[in-house]
Structure formats: C-alpha cells, structure tokens
C-alpha cells in the first residue's frame, strides 16, 4: 500500500485529506510542522508528500529541500493559500511535481495523487 504524508499547520486540512485519502486505500501520516514531517519521512518513507507552503518555523520550501536532499524519489505536491508565483516556481525547480491553491478541489488532488503513484 502506498504511503502519503500530509504536512499542514491547519488541523482541519490534515484531517480532511487524511480521511478522504485513507478511504482511497492509502496509508496516511500527518505532520503539523517541518520537524515532525522530516522525522516521518525518515521513519515511514512515504511515497508522496502533500506539503503546505506556509508553515510556521520551517517553511514549505525548506522542508521540500530537505526531503529532496535525502529522498529524491519522494513525490511532493505543494499546497498554498497564496498566489505567490515566485515561491511556486521555486518549489517546482526544487522538485515538486505540482501545486494546488487553497481552497482546492479534493477530486483534483485525488486524481493527481492517483496518477503520480501509479507511475512511481
């Protein structure tokens, strides 16, 4: 079974994504900050990470860099409530496979995850 890590400081977003994606058959993990996220990546080796861009402390770009340094094979999808094109472009150049703006359509995310994990 494929493993997905949801990294978001908003509890409601984590719960929503975990509940829906668990019903799709994925093993779900969640983290509220970068330290938790990196620990879970090391211990659980997720296949895909849904990563919020704006997290207090270590931001999404720093978390993305650290994931890709040690686990280049992990697919990362960025989520942001901000239309900051320069940050989105930087995330893509660091290896994110795509991004979604909040509020997002859950079916769109499910489709991208399904397609990404079918390839990997």
C-alpha positions in Angstrom: 0.0 0.0 0.0 1.2 3.5 -0.9 2.0 5.9 1.9 1.1 9.6 1.9 2.3 12.3 4.4 0.2 15.4 4.8 2.1 18.4 6.2 0.0 21.4 7.1 -0.2 23.5 10.3 -4.0 23.6 9.9 -5.5 20.7 11.7 -8.7 20.7 9.6 -6.9 20.4 6.3 -4.8 17.4 7.6 -7.9 15.6 8.9 -9.9 16.2 5.7 -7.1 15.0 3.5 -6.2 12.0 5.7 -9.8 10.8 5.9 -10.5 11.1 2.2 -7.2 9.6 1.1 -7.4 6.8 3.6 -10.8 5.8 2.0 -8.9 5.7 -1.3 -6.7 2.9 0.2 -3.6 4.9 1.1 -1.7 4.6 4.4 -1.8 8.1 5.9 0.6 10.1 8.1 0.3 13.7 9.2 2.6 16.4 10.5 1.9 19.9 11.7 5.4 21.2 11.3 8.7 20.6 9.5 10.4 18.8 12.3 7.6 16.2 12.5 7.5 16.0 8.7 11.2 15.2 8.3 11.1 12.6 11.1 8.1 10.9 9.5 9.8 10.9 6.1 12.9 9.2 7.6 10.9 6.6 9.6 8.0 5.8 7.3 9.4 6.5 3.8 6.2 7.9 2.3 5.7 7.6 -1.5 4.2 11.1 -1.7 4.0 14.2 0.5 1.3 16.9 0.4 3.1 19.9 1.7 1.8 23.3 2.7 3.9 26.2 1.5 3.4 28.4 4.6 4.2 26.7 7.9 5.4 28.5 11.0 9.1 27.8 11.7 10.5 25.8 8.9 8.6 26.8 5.7 7.5 24.5 2.9 10.4 25.3 0.7 12.9 24.4 3.3 11.0 21.1 4.1 10.9 20.4 0.3 14.7 21.0 0.0 15.4 18.6 2.9 13.1 15.9 1.7 14.7 16.0 -1.8 18.3 16.0 -0.4 17.8 12.6 1.2 14.8 11.2 -0.6 14.7 12.4 -4.2 12.3 9.6 -5.1 9.5 11.0 -3.0 6.9 12.9 -4.9 5.9 16.2 -3.4 2.8 18.2 -4.1 2.8 21.8 -2.7 -0.3 23.4 -1.3 -0.6 27.2 -0.8 -3.3 29.7 0.1 -1.1 32.4 -1.5 -0.8 33.2 -5.2 3.0 33.8 -4.8 4.2 32.8 -8.2 7.9 33.1 -7.3 7.5 30.7 -4.4 5.6 28.2 -6.6 8.2 28.4 -9.3 11.0 27.9 -6.8 9.2 24.8 -5.4 8.8 23.4 -8.9 12.5 24.0 -9.6 13.3 22.2 -6.3 11.4 19.1 -7.4 7.8 19.5 -6.5 5.6 17.7 -9.1 2.8 20.3 -9.0 0.9 22.7 -6.7 -2.6 23.4 -5.6 -4.0 26.7 -4.4 -6.3 26.6 -1.4 -9.2 26.2 -1.4 -8.6 23.3 -3.7 -10.9 20.7 -5.3 -10.4 17.5 -3.5 -11.2 15.4 -6.6 -8.4 17.2 -8.5 -5.9 16.4 -5.8 -7.1 12.7 -5.6 -6.6 12.4 -9.4 -3.1 13.9 -9.4 -2.1 11.6 -6.5 -3.6 8.5 -8.2 -1.7 9.3 -11.4 1.6 10.1 -9.6 1.5 7.0 -7.5 0.5 4.8 -10.5 3.8 5.8 -12.2 6.1 5.5 -9.2 
